[in-house]
């Protein structure tokens, strides 16, 4: 009788492990599916951005800037260093774009 109880306990333990393994497998599958969905969304975002002209991108950026301006003003002191760095980077990128455009037109930079 004593062995039967031990065997039952081991069987229950083994079932718990099997259930736990199944739960981990399901969780891993969910993460994989979620990851694939995010990758698909990112691919679509990149595709749409590539179709956008520079002028459309600037218009969209300025529209976002207008929409978020109240929030920017409320958090200005907290995020000032990051925003200044971003604006400096943006200015540099725009300057590079302008130099490239002049080169394409054959103008001196």
Order of alpha helices (4+ residues) and beta strands (2+ residues): alpha-alpha-alpha
